[in-house]
């Protein structure tokens, strides 16, 4: 039996990278898994707290995220959709895993290294390093491991930026299994695998050396799931490309152009090299206009659906409540076993 788990932070409306790299893959898996496979998708409010959040905005972003996920096609009668903070088993397992994680492992996480580098740049004094960052930013991958392992998940569909975290999760599962092995009994945790998409890394429209992200101050660097056709058009038109003639797929020397091809291929469900061939003798203007139309075509359904269901408060609450209670049935069984193994039953 497969158990699929993935999560998304409620830090604003998801962008095209979140959608192509993760959310659309959740919907695809929902259609392709076997009937007795389990799918769990979580809005991870605790992860959002690693950066300062205004409580009022967090509250509404958390509600909106539930509506967005439903709008993209996640069916709450098939998939378990819930708020992470409704299930305390995550934090219980997180603490146990904390006590099995070496600091050195966390220091190697690229997400931590980039936070550290950003903090050093912002504080020019030489002695300023990790002392100004909160511990949650450092231990956040352990909470992510708990999210996955508490359901004994086998498959984790995420974008490329999360790949190293999945390695850590496998490592922690293995450490737990070895530390608390009980002869004659199977290991507690399966080692989950990373499930990616061809569009696992969508780049910023303004700076194709970095990924499209929610945190960039430049709003033109990302397309949101709620952007209108004209917003999509103007963001794509202003996307940074290059001055070379013709169109080729070459992510190393033409990252901006290649990013547009990746987006077009993903939106139209085609292979990127095939798509590139069609544009070989065309210009950037032509490519951009087709990208904008393809993105609009892809997003208009979810956008309209979101505008409709975001106001159905009773329905949304019902989905979240049922989701949490179903999730807790799975995680409760895991925690019973975990507590027994570690001697705290
Ligand atoms: P988050 O909220 O930053 O992103 C949600 C999903 O979107 C993917 N993603 C991208 N994919 C392609 N191109 C991009 N530019 C891009 N930007 C983001 C992310 O890889 C992710 O799949 N730590 C996670 C949330 C999390 C989680 C988990 C995920 C918490 N616990 C357990 C899986 C399993 C995060 O911050 O994702």
Boltz pocket constraint, residues with backbone or C-beta under 6 A from the ligand:
constraints:
  - pocket:
      binder: B
      contacts: [[A, 5], [A, 6], [A, 7], [A, 8], [A, 9], [A, 10], [A, 17], [A, 18], [A, 19], [A, 20], [A, 21], [A, 22], [A, 23], [A, 44], [A, 47], [A, 143], [A, 144], [A, 145], [A, 147], [A, 148], [A, 156], [A, 157], [A, 158], [A, 159], [A, 160], [A, 161], [A, 162], [A, 199], [A, 200], [A, 201], [A, 202], [A, 203], [A, 211], [A, 212], [A, 213]]
      max_distance: 6.0
